[in-house]
């Protein structure tokens, strides 16, 4: 009986909507992007080493119980043999934005981070994007 129930599900084509977070980072006239995937691991980061001694890291943490997500970003500048944190931010993500066929883009304003050591500025903005996919 289990095989009869499972078999039709194998041939089902189902539509799925996922949420992606994309950050655009600008430094020294160069634009970089990083796509940050949702995780429940607080140590998993998406990281870019950038021109001018900057490093940008981000993570989308999802609470396993409430399913609420938040975007955390970290900006560092290089100092001797390590990176030093110079900016951190945290934004709650609308967990309903990609459900019920809504196609909402949630943008987070432009952040400007200045490194006095390098006398340079890094700017970034992030947005969540609903992406529809098909699974078989």
PLY file of the C-alpha trace (Angstrom):
ply
format ascii 1.0
element vertex 136
property float x
property float y
property float z
element edge 135
property int vertex1
property int vertex2
end_header
0.00 0.00 0.00
2.88 2.40 0.74
4.29 1.91 -2.77
1.01 2.89 -4.38
0.86 6.16 -2.42
4.52 7.05 -2.96
4.64 6.18 -6.69
2.30 8.97 -7.87
4.36 11.51 -5.89
7.49 10.55 -7.82
5.91 11.61 -11.11
4.33 14.79 -9.74
5.59 18.13 -11.04
5.23 20.67 -8.29
5.91 24.39 -8.28
8.06 25.74 -5.46
8.91 29.29 -4.47
12.19 29.96 -2.69
13.70 33.10 -1.25
17.20 34.26 -2.15
19.13 37.17 -0.70
21.44 39.09 -2.99
23.89 41.76 -1.78
25.64 44.23 -4.07
28.90 45.59 -2.65
30.76 48.57 -4.15
34.30 49.56 -3.27
36.90 51.52 -5.25
34.56 51.77 -8.25
34.16 47.99 -8.47
30.83 46.24 -7.98
30.62 42.73 -6.53
27.63 40.55 -5.72
27.10 37.73 -3.29
24.09 35.41 -3.13
23.42 34.37 0.46
21.54 31.12 1.08
19.39 30.52 4.16
20.88 28.30 6.86
20.30 27.24 10.45
24.07 27.11 11.11
25.18 30.32 12.90
28.77 29.74 11.71
27.98 29.47 7.98
28.87 32.70 6.16
29.09 33.79 2.55
32.29 35.84 2.34
34.03 38.02 -0.27
37.52 39.49 0.01
37.41 42.83 -1.78
39.77 45.49 -3.11
41.08 48.04 -0.67
41.57 45.60 2.21
37.87 45.01 2.83
36.03 41.76 3.54
32.23 41.39 3.40
30.35 38.49 5.00
26.67 37.73 5.24
24.29 35.07 6.41
20.59 34.41 6.39
19.73 32.56 9.57
16.45 30.72 9.80
14.98 29.75 13.16
14.14 26.04 13.04
11.01 26.45 15.16
9.43 29.75 14.07
10.82 29.67 10.49
11.55 33.40 10.89
14.67 34.51 9.01
17.11 37.36 9.49
19.90 38.76 7.35
23.15 39.49 9.16
25.99 41.36 7.43
29.55 42.01 8.57
32.16 44.34 7.08
35.84 44.08 8.00
39.08 45.78 7.06
42.43 44.04 6.95
44.77 44.85 9.81
48.18 43.19 10.03
47.46 39.44 10.02
43.71 39.52 10.63
40.43 41.20 9.65
38.85 43.67 12.08
35.07 44.09 12.24
34.06 47.69 11.46
30.33 47.28 10.78
27.58 44.75 11.57
23.88 44.86 10.75
20.85 42.64 11.25
17.55 42.80 9.36
14.43 40.67 9.84
13.17 39.10 6.64
9.49 38.87 5.80
8.88 35.12 5.99
5.56 35.53 4.14
6.98 37.36 1.12
7.48 34.22 -0.96
4.36 32.31 0.04
0.97 32.16 -1.62
2.50 33.13 -4.99
3.44 36.59 -3.71
6.38 37.99 -5.62
7.70 40.61 -3.24
11.22 42.03 -3.30
12.33 43.28 0.09
15.19 45.78 -0.17
17.47 46.97 2.60
18.73 50.53 2.26
22.18 51.54 1.20
24.80 51.04 3.90
28.02 53.06 3.79
31.02 51.88 5.78
34.17 53.96 6.07
37.56 52.53 6.95
39.75 55.20 8.49
42.76 52.97 8.06
42.42 52.91 4.27
40.50 56.19 3.97
38.05 54.39 1.69
34.38 53.68 1.71
32.53 50.45 1.04
28.82 50.62 0.27
26.32 47.80 -0.01
22.65 47.08 -0.30
20.83 43.78 -0.12
17.47 42.49 -1.28
15.47 39.31 -1.03
14.10 37.91 -4.25
11.36 35.33 -4.68
12.39 32.69 -7.21
9.87 30.21 -8.57
11.17 26.79 -9.49
9.83 23.48 -10.64
10.66 20.22 -8.94
9.88 16.79 -10.26
0 1
1 2
2 3
3 4
4 5
5 6
6 7
7 8
8 9
9 10
10 11
11 12
12 13
13 14
14 15
15 16
16 17
17 18
18 19
19 20
20 21
21 22
22 23
23 24
24 25
25 26
26 27
27 28
28 29
29 30
30 31
31 32
32 33
33 34
34 35
35 36
36 37
37 38
38 39
39 40
40 41
41 42
42 43
43 44
44 45
45 46
46 47
47 48
48 49
49 50
50 51
51 52
52 53
53 54
54 55
55 56
56 57
57 58
58 59
59 60
60 61
61 62
62 63
63 64
64 65
65 66
66 67
67 68
68 69
69 70
70 71
71 72
72 73
73 74
74 75
75 76
76 77
77 78
78 79
79 80
80 81
81 82
82 83
83 84
84 85
85 86
86 87
87 88
88 89
89 90
90 91
91 92
92 93
93 94
94 95
95 96
96 97
97 98
98 99
99 100
100 101
101 102
102 103
103 104
104 105
105 106
106 107
107 108
108 109
109 110
110 111
111 112
112 113
113 114
114 115
115 116
116 117
117 118
118 119
119 120
120 121
121 122
122 123
123 124
124 125
125 126
126 127
127 128
128 129
129 130
130 131
131 132
132 133
133 134
134 135
